[in-house]
Amino acid sequence: MRWHVVIGAALAVLAACGARTALNAPPLHSNLFCARATYDSGFSDVSLYFLLDRSGSMDDDQKWTSATAALSAFVNDSAESGVGVGIDFFPPTSGDQCNPDTYAQPPVPIALLPGVATKVTNALASTSPGFGPTPLPVALRGGVEYARGVRLADPTRDVAVAVITDGLPEGCGVSDIEATHQVEAAAADAFAAQPSILTFIIGLASGYVDKMNAMAAAGGTGKAILIDADPNTAQNIVAALDDLRDTIRKCRYSIPSVGDATVTPEDLSMSYRLSPTDPETQLQLYANAAACGTANGFVVDDPKAPKRVQLCPSTCAAVHAKTTSTVTVVAGCGAGAPDGGVHDSGGDGGTCPNETDVSCVASCTTKTGVAPECSFGEWSCPSGSIDATKCDCPPVPHGCCIGDGTYVDASCVNALWTCPPGATFFGESGCIPPLSCAPLLPCGPGAVCVHPDFSCGGSNVLGQCITPPASCPPDARVCGCDASAYASACAAESSGVDLSDSSNCSTPAGTFGCGPYFCASNQICKKTLDLVKTVAATSWACIDPPGGCSSGCGCKLCEPCPAGHSACKESCAGQTLTCTELP
């Protein structure tokens, strides 16, 4: 999801937050200095203050596991170095859950990565869900006040609040409807105030889409980021966090240096081009972000001594619509201003090579290709897309042990299998992988889960963990659970893939389906149903018919019965022979 689409979708709501009144138009630029800066991606420093829901419902459908794994992976990613991160939980781990001051003193205050990563990871590992309601109105009020204090203490760094939740706010003596209105009011106040604090809502597998969108719109971020519960939940949260970080960075720009002179809002002007050949669009200065409405314009971070400028939401959407866009910030340059004081604090930093091996996709689920963009002399994936190398993990999954002796799935995050905070991988000290396996009970490293009913884990039959052989002799081709045909069952299992019924794969030319196998056209498919075992079992094999038998029917290929079986029953249909072993 491209963030410019998210932000642009709620402009009608944002227009109601304030009058569209410009400041001192036209501005009277100082003639004592003249400085310009042109940006093509204009990153600025940013801090993210996370408010993580730990109410009872977060314990369902592995939402807590996915959220904590994603946050842990995010803070431990070297690409996030220099980003500020802090975290608090609602309800809180200690203190009065209905007092905003409780949330203004977080267990992990905002500090820069990578230094603060260990504190965040430890806080996630030592915290669990399943406690109480969802007091988000109080948490957001306290969290915004804390974020604003951090912002005022360091005006060179933006601060935004990111709420990760799975349901409607409630508790502290108010209904969920009233609590939702209180969240919207808190987010709107934070957005309209100076300095402005954005509120992002990341909703996990929730049906309260309209309510979450309303909260996000009030906080100046258009729509909630909604993430369904699926195997890619953790990766999708990481992608959302990456986009969130870039959204804050890309719409804010530093004011070019003018030495010891003081820049006022009236000295500033901005413009943008969607491409080098497009006309330049001049922007209007507005009192605050809420006053922009749907107009092209910008605001300043400080009405007395601004250090940075911020695009209005609609302008941000327009600039992000094309990767060739550039933004120019001008300080001063009034009549009689000295020439030559031109500074370029952004720019593209050089051209990119004609060829690149950077591959970008819209999401790890759809794998839709996205063209990379040139930024600071290097090719990179545009905001809202994902580096394709960050989607795929090694074929054999890793499982994790939690301290209470239970198992959880590892999550594929940025091409690495990642355990939730506090969990350990199978094979590590104190974590013994199970012999039986299922999608939520994976095997240890290097093993593959094989299901006897070829259901790929879709039934209630447990699989068995096996170690794939190092070499594979020739055998019949098989269908894998990834819907690909393999040269043999051994070859599939060596790639970490269980076997599936052959109807799930395209049948190779010259073969026909036989359970998970593809038999050659001159072979016989032998299906054996063993009713003697405690749990009835079915096995399949491709066999060559004996001399004089063209199909296997009447060739007595089901005899003799295994030892201890009193009778065998044979039936035949085409080239498929069914042998039923009876007690």
Secondary structure per residue as TSV (DSSP state, phi and psi in degrees):
chain	resnum	aa	ss	phi	psi
A	1	M	-	360.0	123.7
A	2	R	-	-77.8	130.9
A	3	W	H	-67.1	-26.5
A	4	H	H	-65.1	-28.5
A	5	V	H	-70.6	-42.6
A	6	V	H	-60.4	-47.5
A	7	I	H	-67.7	-41.5
A	8	G	H	-69.0	-18.6
A	9	A	T	-72.8	-16.5
A	10	A	T	-115.0	27.0
A	11	L	H	-64.5	-34.9
A	12	A	H	-63.1	-36.4
A	13	V	H	-68.7	-43.2
A	14	L	H	-64.9	-31.2
A	15	A	H	-63.3	-26.6
A	16	A	T	-79.4	-8.3
A	17	C	T	-81.3	-13.1
A	18	G	S	-173.5	156.6
A	19	A	-	-71.9	145.6
A	20	R	-	-87.1	78.9
A	21	T	-	-116.7	123.4
A	22	A	B	-83.4	159.0
A	23	L	S	-92.8	120.0
A	24	N	S	44.5	59.8
A	25	A	S	-92.7	133.2
A	26	P	S	-80.0	147.2
A	27	P	-	-67.8	152.8
A	28	L	-	-104.1	96.6
A	29	H	-	-73.0	144.2
A	30	S	-	-65.7	144.4
A	31	N	S	-100.0	9.9
A	32	L	S	-87.5	-17.5
A	33	F	-	-151.7	162.0
A	34	C	E	-152.0	111.4
A	35	A	E	-138.8	142.3
A	36	R	E	-131.7	150.1
A	37	A	E	-139.3	133.1
A	38	T	E	-115.9	129.5
A	39	Y	E	-119.8	143.4
A	40	D	S	-109.7	-15.9
A	41	S	S	-146.6	-7.8
A	42	G	-	34.2	56.8
A	43	F	-	-70.3	140.7
A	44	S	-	-126.3	167.2
A	45	D	E	-70.6	148.1
A	46	V	E	-146.5	145.8
A	47	S	E	-124.1	140.0
A	48	L	E	-116.8	123.8
A	49	Y	E	-107.1	109.9
A	50	F	E	-89.8	133.2
A	51	L	E	-112.8	109.5
A	52	L	E	-105.2	123.6
A	53	D	E	-67.6	126.9
A	54	R	-	-125.5	31.6
A	55	S	S	-68.6	172.2
A	56	G	G	-57.6	-37.6
A	57	S	G	-69.2	-18.3
A	58	M	G	-68.7	-11.9
A	59	D	G	-81.9	-6.7
A	60	D	S	-92.3	149.7
A	61	D	T	55.3	28.7
A	62	Q	T	58.7	26.0
A	63	K	H	-64.9	-42.9
A	64	W	H	-63.7	-43.6
A	65	T	H	-59.5	-45.9
A	66	S	H	-66.3	-43.3
A	67	A	H	-65.4	-44.3
A	68	T	H	-71.3	-35.9
A	69	A	H	-63.5	-41.3
A	70	A	H	-66.1	-45.2
A	71	L	H	-63.4	-40.6
A	72	S	H	-62.8	-43.3
A	73	A	H	-65.1	-38.8
A	74	F	H	-61.7	-49.1
A	75	V	H	-73.5	-20.3
A	76	N	T	-97.9	6.6
A	77	D	-	-83.1	123.2
A	78	S	G	-60.7	-23.2
A	79	A	G	-66.8	-18.3
A	80	E	G	-91.9	5.5
A	81	S	T	-55.2	132.1
A	82	G	T	96.8	-15.4
A	83	V	-	-78.4	137.1
A	84	G	E	-85.1	139.5
A	85	V	E	-140.9	137.3
A	86	G	E	-141.1	163.9
A	87	I	E	-149.7	145.2
A	88	D	E	-142.7	166.4
A	89	F	E	-124.4	148.5
A	90	F	E	-132.7	127.7
A	91	P	S	-58.0	158.7
A	92	P	-	-73.9	161.3
A	93	T	S	-75.1	-18.0
A	94	S	S	-158.1	156.8
A	95	G	S	94.7	175.4
A	96	D	-	-75.6	115.8
A	97	Q	T	-68.7	-15.0
A	98	C	T	-103.7	12.5
A	99	N	-	-112.1	117.8
A	100	P	H	-57.1	-29.5
A	101	D	H	-62.7	-26.0
A	102	T	H	-60.5	-37.3
A	103	Y	H	-88.6	-4.4
A	104	A	T	-88.9	0.4
A	105	Q	S	-128.8	74.7
A	106	P	-	-68.4	153.8
A	107	P	S	-64.6	-28.1
A	108	V	E	-127.7	97.1
A	109	P	E	-65.1	158.9
A	110	I	E	-61.9	128.8
A	111	A	E	-151.2	169.5
A	112	L	E	-84.3	143.9
A	113	L	T	-78.0	146.4
A	114	P	T	-89.3	-3.6
A	115	G	T	-57.6	-36.0
A	116	V	T	-89.1	-2.4
A	117	A	H	-59.6	-43.1
A	118	T	H	-63.3	-40.3
A	119	K	H	-64.5	-41.4
A	120	V	H	-64.2	-46.8
A	121	T	H	-61.2	-43.1
A	122	N	H	-64.7	-38.9
A	123	A	H	-64.3	-40.4
A	124	L	H	-65.5	-40.2
A	125	A	H	-69.2	-30.9
A	126	S	T	-93.3	4.0
A	127	T	-	-117.1	146.1
A	128	S	-	-137.5	158.2
A	129	P	S	-86.9	-169.7
A	130	G	-	92.2	18.5
A	131	F	-	-121.8	112.2
A	132	G	S	67.1	-166.3
A	133	P	-	-83.7	-155.6
A	134	T	-	-125.6	79.1
A	135	P	-	-79.6	55.8
A	136	L	H	-64.5	-36.8
A	137	P	H	-56.4	-44.8
A	138	V	H	-70.0	-42.5
A	139	A	H	-61.1	-41.1
A	140	L	H	-68.9	-40.8
A	141	R	H	-58.1	-49.9
A	142	G	H	-66.3	-39.4
A	143	G	H	-65.4	-39.2
A	144	V	H	-65.5	-41.1
A	145	E	H	-63.4	-39.7
A	146	Y	H	-65.4	-45.4
A	147	A	H	-61.2	-40.8
A	148	R	H	-64.8	-38.6
A	149	G	H	-62.5	-41.1
A	150	V	H	-64.5	-41.2
A	151	R	H	-63.8	-42.7
A	152	L	H	-68.4	-32.3
A	153	A	H	-71.7	-27.8
A	154	D	-	-136.8	86.5
A	155	P	T	-69.0	-5.8
A	156	T	T	-84.2	-3.1
A	157	R	E	-130.4	128.0
A	158	D	E	-75.7	149.5
A	159	V	E	-130.5	131.5
A	160	A	E	-131.0	151.9
A	161	V	E	-100.1	130.6
A	162	A	E	-120.2	113.4
A	163	V	E	-95.7	128.3
A	164	I	E	-115.1	113.4
A	165	T	E	-147.9	166.0
A	166	D	S	-124.3	8.5
A	167	G	S	-162.5	-171.8
A	168	L	-	-75.8	146.4
A	169	P	-	-69.2	151.9
A	170	E	-	-164.1	178.2
A	171	G	B	92.5	-178.3
A	172	C	T	57.3	35.2
A	173	G	T	83.0	9.1
A	174	V	B	-126.6	156.2
A	175	S	-	-74.9	167.8
A	176	D	H	-64.9	-32.0
A	177	I	H	-66.1	-48.1
A	178	E	H	-66.5	-38.2
A	179	A	H	-62.5	-37.8
A	180	T	H	-63.2	-43.5
A	181	H	H	-62.3	-37.6
A	182	Q	H	-66.2	-38.3
A	183	V	H	-63.7	-44.4
A	184	E	H	-60.4	-41.3
A	185	A	H	-66.2	-41.9
A	186	A	H	-64.9	-42.3
A	187	A	H	-66.5	-40.5
A	188	A	H	-66.1	-41.5
A	189	D	H	-62.1	-42.1
A	190	A	H	-64.8	-36.6
A	191	F	H	-71.4	-38.3
A	192	A	H	-82.6	-21.2
A	193	A	S	-74.3	167.4
A	194	Q	S	-115.1	123.9
A	195	P	S	-74.4	149.4
A	196	S	-	-75.1	135.1
A	197	I	-	-117.8	119.9
A	198	L	-	-79.2	147.5
A	199	T	E	-120.3	118.5
A	200	F	E	-101.2	141.7
A	201	I	E	-117.7	118.1
A	202	I	E	-107.6	109.6
A	203	G	E	-99.1	127.1
A	204	L	E	-101.5	113.6
A	205	A	S	44.3	53.2
A	206	S	-	-117.6	151.3
A	207	G	S	-93.4	0.8
A	208	Y	-	-92.8	53.9
A	209	V	H	-62.8	-49.1
A	210	D	H	-60.6	-42.0
A	211	K	H	-65.3	-43.6
A	212	M	H	-65.9	-39.8
A	213	N	H	-62.3	-39.0
A	214	A	H	-64.6	-39.3
A	215	M	H	-66.2	-42.6
A	216	A	H	-66.4	-41.0
A	217	A	H	-62.1	-42.0
A	218	A	H	-62.7	-30.7
A	219	G	T	-85.4	5.2
A	220	G	T	86.3	12.9
A	221	T	S	-117.9	15.9
A	222	G	-	79.6	-78.0
A	223	K	S	-135.0	156.3
A	224	A	-	-69.9	152.9
A	225	I	E	-92.2	110.9
A	226	L	E	-102.1	126.6
A	227	I	E	-124.6	120.4
A	228	D	-	-76.2	158.2
A	229	A	S	-80.8	106.1
A	230	D	S	-151.9	175.9
A	231	P	T	-59.2	-18.0
A	232	N	T	-99.8	14.1
A	233	T	H	-55.8	-49.2
A	234	A	H	-61.9	-44.8
A	235	Q	H	-63.6	-38.5
A	236	N	H	-65.6	-35.1
A	237	I	H	-66.3	-43.0
A	238	V	H	-60.0	-42.8
A	239	A	H	-62.1	-40.0
A	240	A	H	-64.5	-39.0
A	241	L	H	-67.0	-39.8
A	242	D	H	-61.5	-43.6
A	243	D	H	-65.3	-39.9
A	244	L	H	-59.6	-46.3
A	245	R	H	-60.0	-44.9
A	246	D	H	-70.3	-31.3
A	247	T	H	-60.4	-45.9
A	248	I	H	-66.1	-41.2
A	249	R	H	-68.7	-44.8
A	250	K	H	-77.6	-13.5
A	251	C	T	-105.3	10.4
A	252	R	E	-127.2	139.8
A	253	Y	E	-137.7	141.5
A	254	S	E	-72.7	145.7
A	255	I	-	-80.2	130.9
A	256	P	-	-60.7	146.6
A	257	S	-	-68.6	138.3
A	258	V	-	-123.8	28.4
A	259	G	T	73.5	-134.1
A	260	D	T	-87.4	-2.4
A	261	A	-	-70.9	156.9
A	262	T	-	-100.4	124.4
A	263	V	-	-93.1	133.0
A	264	T	-	-109.4	162.9
A	265	P	G	-54.8	-33.4
A	266	E	G	-68.0	-17.9
A	267	D	G	-81.9	-10.4
A	268	L	E	-99.4	143.4
A	269	S	E	-142.7	153.7
A	270	M	E	-138.8	154.8
A	271	S	E	-153.6	165.6
A	272	Y	E	-146.0	157.1
A	273	R	E	-126.9	138.7
A	274	L	S	-79.3	-20.9
A	275	S	S	-159.7	164.8
A	276	P	T	-58.7	-24.8
A	277	T	T	-95.7	-7.4
A	278	D	S	-80.4	154.7
A	279	P	-	-68.0	156.1
A	280	E	-	-82.0	133.6
A	281	T	E	-104.9	118.1
A	282	Q	E	-81.0	144.5
A	283	L	E	-111.5	149.9
A	284	Q	E	-98.3	144.2
A	285	L	E	-85.2	129.8
A	286	Y	B	-119.8	161.8
A	287	A	S	-67.2	-39.5
A	288	N	S	-159.2	173.6
A	289	A	G	-62.7	-36.5
A	290	A	G	-67.5	-23.3
A	291	A	G	-81.8	-9.4
A	292	C	-	-64.6	-38.6
A	293	G	T	61.9	-136.5
A	294	T	T	-99.9	12.3
A	295	A	S	-83.2	159.3
A	296	N	S	-77.2	128.1
A	297	G	E	-179.8	-172.8
A	298	F	E	-149.9	165.3
A	299	V	E	-131.6	168.1
A	300	V	E	-112.9	158.4
A	301	D	S	-80.7	-20.5
A	302	D	-	-146.3	118.5
A	303	P	S	-69.2	-12.9
A	304	K	S	-100.5	-47.0
A	305	A	S	-138.6	74.5
A	306	P	-	-65.1	144.2
A	307	K	-	-112.6	-25.8
A	308	R	E	-143.2	161.0
A	309	V	E	-118.8	155.5
A	310	Q	E	-133.4	133.4
A	311	L	E	-70.3	144.0
A	312	C	-	-63.1	155.5
A	313	P	H	-53.4	-44.1
A	314	S	H	-68.3	-35.4
A	315	T	H	-68.8	-40.6
A	316	C	H	-58.5	-43.0
A	317	A	H	-62.4	-41.2
A	318	A	H	-66.0	-42.7
A	319	V	H	-66.2	-38.7
A	320	H	H	-78.5	-9.0
A	321	A	T	-67.5	-23.0
A	322	K	-	-133.8	136.3
A	323	T	T	-73.5	-10.5
A	324	T	T	-91.3	3.7
A	325	S	-	-67.6	147.1
A	326	T	E	-130.6	149.3
A	327	V	E	-123.7	133.9
A	328	T	E	-116.4	130.4
A	329	V	E	-113.4	128.3
A	330	V	E	-119.6	131.7
A	331	A	E	-115.6	121.5
A	332	G	E	77.5	-132.8
A	333	C	-	69.5	30.6
A	334	G	-	-73.2	177.1
A	335	A	T	-55.6	131.4
A	336	G	T	83.4	4.3
A	337	A	-	-65.9	144.7
A	338	P	-	-62.8	142.6
A	339	D	T	-89.1	152.7
A	340	G	T	99.8	-10.9
A	341	G	-	-85.3	53.4
A	342	V	-	-102.1	126.0
A	343	H	-	-120.7	142.5
A	344	D	-	-120.5	95.0
A	345	S	S	-90.4	1.4
A	346	G	S	-130.4	-107.2
A	347	G	S	70.9	179.6
A	348	D	-	-87.3	-5.1
A	349	G	S	64.0	17.5
A	350	G	S	122.9	164.5
A	351	T	-	-89.3	159.7
A	352	C	-	-95.4	154.0
A	353	P	-	-64.4	158.9
A	354	N	S	-68.0	-26.0
A	355	E	-	-118.2	148.9
A	356	T	-	-147.3	148.3
A	357	D	-	-101.8	10.7
A	358	V	-	-73.2	128.3
A	359	S	-	-122.7	126.7
A	360	C	E	-120.8	146.4
A	361	V	E	-131.1	155.6
A	362	A	S	-66.8	-38.2
A	363	S	-	-159.8	159.0
A	364	C	T	-71.2	-13.7
A	365	T	T	-85.6	-48.8
A	366	T	T	-84.8	-28.5
A	367	K	-	59.0	26.1
A	368	T	-	-71.0	129.1
A	369	G	E	-69.3	143.7
A	370	V	E	-130.6	134.6
A	371	A	-	-68.3	133.7
A	372	P	-	-70.2	162.4
A	373	E	E	-121.2	154.1
A	374	C	E	-90.7	122.0
A	375	S	E	-141.8	122.1
A	376	F	T	54.5	39.7
A	377	G	T	79.9	4.8
A	378	E	E	-131.6	146.2
A	379	W	E	-78.0	138.0
A	380	S	E	-149.8	166.6
A	381	C	-	-80.8	133.0
A	382	P	-	-66.2	159.4
A	383	S	T	-55.9	135.6
A	384	G	T	95.6	-11.9
A	385	S	-	-110.0	174.5
A	386	I	E	-132.1	138.7
A	387	D	E	-62.0	121.9
A	388	A	G	-59.0	-28.0
A	389	T	G	-69.3	-13.6
A	390	K	G	-91.4	5.0
A	391	C	T	-96.6	-34.9
A	392	D	-	-103.2	131.9
A	393	C	-	-102.1	165.7
A	394	P	-	-53.5	151.8
A	395	P	S	-63.4	-30.5
A	396	V	S	-91.1	115.8
A	397	P	-	-71.7	159.9
A	398	H	-	-108.9	140.8
A	399	G	E	-103.9	169.1
A	400	C	E	-132.9	147.7
A	401	C	E	-103.6	137.4
A	402	I	-	-101.4	154.9
A	403	G	T	-54.6	-27.1
A	404	D	T	-84.7	10.3
A	405	G	S	89.7	6.5
A	406	T	-	-98.7	164.7
A	407	Y	E	-112.0	150.2
A	408	V	E	-137.7	159.9
A	409	D	E	-71.0	141.4
A	410	A	-	-77.5	152.4
A	411	S	E	-106.2	140.0
A	412	C	E	-83.3	108.7
A	413	V	E	-128.7	120.3
A	414	N	T	51.3	45.3
A	415	A	T	70.3	13.2
A	416	L	E	-128.4	139.0
A	417	W	E	-71.2	129.3
A	418	T	E	-128.3	126.7
A	419	C	-	-85.0	153.3
A	420	P	-	-62.0	156.6
A	421	P	T	-55.1	134.8
A	422	G	T	89.6	-11.1
A	423	A	-	-98.0	160.1
A	424	T	E	-127.3	152.3
A	425	F	E	-71.4	151.3
A	426	F	T	-55.1	137.8
A	427	G	T	93.9	-18.6
A	428	E	S	-78.3	168.5
A	429	S	T	-52.9	124.4
A	430	G	T	80.8	2.8
A	431	C	-	-121.3	98.4
A	432	I	-	-99.9	121.1
A	433	P	-	-67.4	151.3
A	434	P	-	-75.9	159.5
A	435	L	S	-82.7	-39.3
A	436	S	E	-83.8	157.8
A	437	C	E	-149.5	162.4
A	438	A	B	-162.7	170.7
A	439	P	T	-53.4	-36.0
A	440	L	T	-96.4	7.2
A	441	L	B	-135.3	70.0
A	442	P	-	-72.3	163.2
A	443	C	-	-76.6	171.4
A	444	G	-	-76.7	175.8
A	445	P	T	-58.1	136.4
A	446	G	T	85.7	-6.0
A	447	A	-	-108.1	163.0
A	448	V	E	-130.7	142.8
A	449	C	E	-88.9	119.8
A	450	V	E	-113.5	123.0
A	451	H	-	-99.3	129.3
A	452	P	T	-68.4	-20.5
A	453	D	T	-95.5	7.6
A	454	F	-	55.1	36.4
A	455	S	B	-94.9	-3.2
A	456	C	T	59.3	29.3
A	457	G	T	85.5	8.4
A	458	G	-	-84.4	-6.3
A	459	S	S	-110.6	-174.9
A	460	N	S	-93.1	13.7
A	461	V	-	-87.9	122.7
A	462	L	-	-69.9	149.4
A	463	G	E	-93.7	-179.8
A	464	Q	E	-123.4	135.4
A	465	C	E	-80.4	126.0
A	466	I	E	-127.9	156.6
A	467	T	-	-98.0	117.1
A	468	P	-	-60.0	140.6
A	469	P	-	-66.6	155.1
A	470	A	S	-73.4	-32.6
A	471	S	S	-130.0	153.2
A	472	C	-	-123.9	119.4
A	473	P	-	-74.2	163.9
A	474	P	-	-60.9	143.5
A	475	D	-	-161.1	178.2
A	476	A	-	-69.0	147.9
A	477	R	E	-67.7	152.4
A	478	V	E	-134.0	165.0
A	479	C	E	-100.9	129.0
A	480	G	B	-93.9	163.1
A	481	C	T	-67.3	-11.4
A	482	D	T	-91.2	12.2
A	483	A	S	67.4	21.6
A	484	S	-	-109.4	147.4
A	485	A	E	-87.3	135.1
A	486	Y	E	-116.9	159.8
A	487	A	S	-66.5	-25.1
A	488	S	-	-165.4	167.3
A	489	A	H	-61.1	-38.7
A	490	C	H	-60.8	-42.3
A	491	A	H	-65.5	-39.2
A	492	A	H	-65.1	-47.4
A	493	E	H	-66.1	-32.7
A	494	S	H	-65.7	-23.7
A	495	S	T	-92.3	7.4
A	496	G	T	78.0	23.0
A	497	V	-	-116.5	127.6
A	498	D	-	-76.1	165.8
A	499	L	B	-92.1	144.3
A	500	S	B	-122.5	159.1
A	501	D	-	-55.2	136.0
A	502	S	G	-63.6	-15.1
A	503	S	G	-67.3	-14.5
A	504	N	G	-83.5	-6.5
A	505	C	S	-119.8	157.6
A	506	S	-	-70.5	131.7
A	507	T	-	-76.5	121.8
A	508	P	-	-60.8	150.6
A	509	A	T	-59.3	140.1
A	510	G	T	79.6	13.0
A	511	T	E	-132.7	171.2
A	512	F	E	-141.2	155.8
A	513	G	E	-73.1	142.8
A	514	C	E	-146.8	86.2
A	515	G	T	60.9	-124.1
A	516	P	T	-84.8	-6.4
A	517	Y	E	-95.9	161.6
A	518	F	E	-118.3	106.7
A	519	C	E	-83.5	150.6
A	520	A	E	-67.1	154.9
A	521	S	T	-61.8	-22.2
A	522	N	T	-99.5	12.8
A	523	Q	S	-103.2	173.9
A	524	I	E	-114.4	136.3
A	525	C	E	-91.9	116.7
A	526	K	E	-105.7	115.5
A	527	K	E	-105.7	124.4
A	528	T	E	-116.0	120.2
A	529	L	E	-107.1	113.2
A	530	D	E	-101.2	106.7
A	531	L	-	-91.3	0.7
A	532	V	S	-79.5	-33.5
A	533	K	S	-67.1	154.9
A	534	T	S	-55.0	-44.3
A	535	V	S	-110.6	118.5
A	536	A	-	-53.3	133.3
A	537	A	E	-123.4	147.6
A	538	T	E	-124.1	132.2
A	539	S	E	-125.0	157.4
A	540	W	E	-131.0	152.9
A	541	A	E	-158.8	146.6
A	542	C	E	-98.6	120.2
A	543	I	E	-125.2	154.2
A	544	D	-	-86.2	132.7
A	545	P	-	-66.8	143.7
A	546	P	-	-68.6	165.3
A	547	G	T	-56.0	135.0
A	548	G	T	87.2	-6.6
A	549	C	-	-114.2	123.6
A	550	S	S	-92.0	-29.2
A	551	S	S	-124.1	-17.2
A	552	G	S	99.0	-20.9
A	553	C	T	-68.9	127.6
A	554	G	T	82.6	-1.1
A	555	C	T	-91.3	2.6
A	556	K	T	55.9	45.9
A	557	L	T	-78.1	-7.8
A	558	C	T	-88.2	-6.4
A	559	E	-	-108.7	154.0
A	560	P	S	-81.8	162.2
A	561	C	-	-70.5	150.9
A	562	P	-	-60.7	158.0
A	563	A	T	-56.2	135.2
A	564	G	T	90.4	-6.8
A	565	H	-	-98.0	134.7
A	566	S	-	-86.9	-20.8
A	567	A	E	-160.9	154.0
A	568	C	E	-124.7	147.1
A	569	K	E	-122.4	132.9
A	570	E	E	-117.2	137.2
A	571	S	E	-139.0	156.2
A	572	C	E	-143.0	138.0
A	573	A	E	-142.0	110.7
A	574	G	T	61.3	-124.1
A	575	Q	T	-98.6	10.2
A	576	T	E	-105.2	121.4
A	577	L	E	-107.3	126.0
A	578	T	E	-109.4	123.7
A	579	C	E	-111.5	120.2
A	580	T	E	-105.7	118.2
A	581	E	E	-93.5	116.0
A	582	L	E	-104.4	151.7
A	583	P	-	-73.6	360.0
